[in-house]
Amino acid sequence: MNWYARIAPVYDLICRPLYAKLRTAAVDALQLNANECVVEIGCGTGLNIAALSKKSRQVIAVDCTAEMLDRAPQCFDNVEYLLGDSRAIASDSADAALLCLVLNVTDDWRGVLADAKRIVKTGGRIVIADVRPASGRLKFINWLAIPIADWSGAGNHRRDIWEECDGVTVLDRGFFCVRRCEV
């Protein structure tokens, strides 16, 4: 059983308040309109689904952990959940993609990012909202935060996922960072 299958029962209790600001900033950064389709890769328990559903025509939410998807909200008519990975989603099928707290926790993060670029139509956008090592006055927290995240299996925060995105616009910075790239 993987880390996320084990923590699924308590994920929302911990992560809803901890990442609320990041999630709001990420959904806002998508700049969705009512006739667009958005894909969320690594949707987990669906903490972004209500906001995405209200702002778009269709939401395709994919996650590789059944225990997480079992807890996702099922009350939205315009949301389709897929168990598995992003390779199952057709090319050029979405106007936007959200990768919220997913690239740092996947083994093949470059593959996930490549899938997002493949899925999003030309002229669309990808928003990446993820953690990164703190800098400046908060740099001291890295000595504790990074080892705990690595030990837990929840992520490798030393990855420089930001270097892999072309045309990235920084929308929020700090330990949590939101960036948007145009496709």
N, C-alpha and C positions, 0 to 999 in steps of 0.2 A: 504494500500500500504506500503510495507516495505521500509526500508532505501535505499537499493540499487535500487529499482524501482524508487524512487524519484530522486536519484542522477545520474542515468544512462546517462542522456543527457550531463552532465558535467564531468563524471568520468574520461574519457581519458585526458581532459584538465588539471586536477589536478594530477591524479595518474601516467600518463605517465612520466612526468619529476621527480616527487617525488620519485618513486620507480624504476627508470630505472636501477640503479646500482644493486639493489637487484634482479630484474628480470633477468638480464644478468648473474649474479653469480649463480642464481638458475638453469637456463637452462644449463649453463656450467657444473654445478655439477652433472647433470644427466648422463653425459658422454655417450650420445646417439650415436648409429651408424645407418647407412642408412637402415638396415633391421629390426629395432626394432619398436615395438608399444609402445606408451606412452599415458598415461591417465592424463589429467589435471582436477583435481577435484576443482570446484569453479573457472572456467575460466573467469567469468565476461564478459567483452567486448572483450576478446581475445587478450590482450596485449602481451601474450607470444606465440600466435599461429604461427606467421610468423617464429620465430626462431625454434619452435618445429617442424614445418612442413618441414623446410629445413634439419633438422638433423635426421629425422626418416622416416620410411616407412608409418606409420599410426599414426594419432593423434585422440584420443577420448576426446572430451572436454565437460564437464558437468557443468551445473549451474542451480540453482533453481529459477532464476529470468529471466523471459521472456524479460523484458525490457533491461537487460544487453546482453543477447544472440542476440537480434535484432540488436545490434550494432557491433557484432563480424564479422570479415572479412569472406566473403563467397567465396573468390577467390582461395582457395586451394583444389585440388582434393583429397588429402589424409587426410582431416579433416572431422570428423563426430561430429556434435553437438547434445547433448542430453539435453532436458529440464527436470529437476527433480533432483534426487540426485544419489549418487554413488552406491546405492543398486541395480540400474538397470544394472550395468555392471557385466558381467560374471566373476566368479572366475578364477584365473590363466590365464587371457586373455591379460595381458600386461607385457612388460619387465621392465617398469619403471612407476612411478607415481609422479606427481608434485602437491604439495599442497602449493601454493603461496598466501600468505595473506588470508588464508581461516580458519585455525584452531581457530584463535582468534575471529572470527566473527560468528561462528556457535554455536548453542545451544548444539548440541551433538558432540563435537569435538572428544571425544573418539570413538564414532561410525564412524565418518569420517576416523579417523586414522585406525581403525580396518578394514574398507572397503578397504582402500588403501593396507593394508597388505594382504587382501583376494584377491584383484584384481591382484596384482603383482606376477608373477611366482617365484618359488624358484630360487634363484640366481640373482634376479632382485634388484632394488633399489628404494627407496622412498626419494625424496628431499622435505624438509620442509623449506620454506622461510617465515619468519614471523617476527612480531615485538616482542620485549620483553622490559621490563623496563630497562632503561639506568642504567649503573653502572659507577663507577670511577668518572672521572672529569665531565661527563655529567649527573650525577645522578640528578642534580638540575632541569632538564627539566621534570622529572616525575611529579612534582607537578602540571604542566599545561597539559602535553600531556595525561596523564592517565585520568583525569576527562573529558577532551574534547572528547576523544575517547569513554568513557563510556556514556557520555551525548548524543552524536550523534547517538549512536546505532551501531557505526562502529567497536566496539570491546571491549573486556575486556583484557587489556594487562597485567593483573596480573596473568593470568593462566600460570602455569608452564608446558606447553605442552612438553617441552624437556624431562621431567622425564618419559614420557610415551613411549619413543622410545628406543629400545634395539640397541646396537652397533652403536650409533650415532657418526658421525665424524663432528666436527665443522669446517666449511669451511670459514666462515666469521662471525665476531662477532661485537657487538655494539647494538644500538637500533634495528637495523634490523639484523637478524641472519639467516644464511643458514646452514642447517645440512642435512647430508645424512645418511640413515640407510640401511643396506643390509638386504634383505629378505631371 
